[in-house]
Amino acid sequence: MAKRDYYEVLGVEKGTGAEEIKKAYRKLAVKYHPDKNPGDKAAEEKFKELGEAYEILCDPQQRAAYDQYGHAAFDRRAGGGFGRAGGFHDPFDVFREVFGGSGIFEDLFGGGRVDPTQPQRGEDLRYDLEILFEEAARGCEKEITVTKPERCDACQGSGAEPGSRVQTCSTCGGRGQVVSARGIFSIAQTCPHCQGAGRVVERPCRACRGHGRHEKSSKIKLRIPAGVDTGSRLRSAGNGEAGFRGGPAGDLYVVLHVRTHEMFQRDGDDLLCEVPVSFVQAVLGADIEVPTLNGKNAIKIPPGTQPGAMFRLKGKGIKNVQGYGCGDLHVRINVEVPTHLSGAQRVKLEEFAGLCNGKESPMSQSFFEKARKLFQSNRE
């Protein structure tokens, strides 16, 4: 069967520049790659054809010869294959050239790898800690116990027995890859023995089986600053999982959960406290003591204080975690209505009601006056 025109294979015009040819090849190579089309012979042939066409057109000298003589310029190539020396052209060369080294495209098909013999940083850890409301407001110190991978003391995290060496992998011969034949293709895969490093430890540490670390419980002291709230996150550097082969440890992130308080409600740095007062205190006024985070504080309730009245104690709230002063304490008055009256109390209250005759209840007067007008307008 006659070979198709190389420009036609890549879907470009004859005068197309080198960069456009690369882009065209890259796009089609991804589409017809055997890993994306397992068992598809037609795609396999197209992928081979693409590699042959790009091999010629990406080289200025071979492209010039092809433009002048066509396929006849390469009829006598040694070895009968395609490529500059008759060997197999690696279709990933263009991606290495474009992206540099083992770049994005190799990672896409599993070619990118991390040398497992080199030090690697440990993973970060999360720890959820519940603390009291007062501890969050004032700050405190806590000690927690975390079970996590720690550095092996026997090999100091190297994963190797003392005196052992790093040697060339016998499975892949130091290449980091093993090659298996699949039809007309030779597929390179990461070496399962050395995980692509090309090197292995001669004698792995017996204590940690070559991992360089093992599970261990550790006690960690934390300083919790004043003003933290639920969701606050503390970072304890280096207290995460130990690294591999002597690599640095990760970090520990402690997420705080603050218990609710039976007397205070928090709103940012401000606090709200509901304080009950008697009916008599609200009517006559009184000096009362209200709780704060640091003890009691006296406030004056003026005569005629209504239920829900608010009083502010400046600076008696939560200390700002960033150091910008303190919030305020807002006191809401809750007037208690007696539920059980003695005979004498009832008599006195009835006398009081008779003396009032509605004159001491301006809000009630206003409400019922509005209601009367509403009922009158409805009848009309």
WORAKA-V221568 format. One record per run of one state. SS is the DSSP state (H for helix, E for strand, - for the rest). FROM is the first residue (numbers start at 0). LEN is the number of residues. Records with the same first field share a line. If there is no record, write none. Layout:
SS: FROM-LEN ; FROM-LEN
//
This chain:
-: 0-5 ; 10-7 ; 32-8 ; 57-2 ; 74-18 ; 99-4 ; 108-11 ; 120-4 ; 131-1 ; 138-1 ; 151-8 ; 160-5 ; 168-8 ; 182-2 ; 190-8 ; 201-2 ; 204-8 ; 224-8 ; 236-7 ; 244-7 ; 258-5 ; 267-2 ; 284-1 ; 292-2 ; 301-8 ; 313-5 ; 319-6 ; 326-2 ; 336-6 ; 356-5 ; 379-1
H: 5-5 ; 17-15 ; 40-17 ; 59-15 ; 92-7 ; 103-5 ; 132-6 ; 278-6 ; 342-14 ; 361-18
E: 119-1 ; 124-7 ; 139-12 ; 159-1 ; 165-3 ; 176-6 ; 184-6 ; 198-3 ; 203-1 ; 212-12 ; 232-4 ; 243-1 ; 251-7 ; 263-4 ; 269-9 ; 285-7 ; 294-7 ; 309-4 ; 318-1 ; 325-1 ; 328-8
//
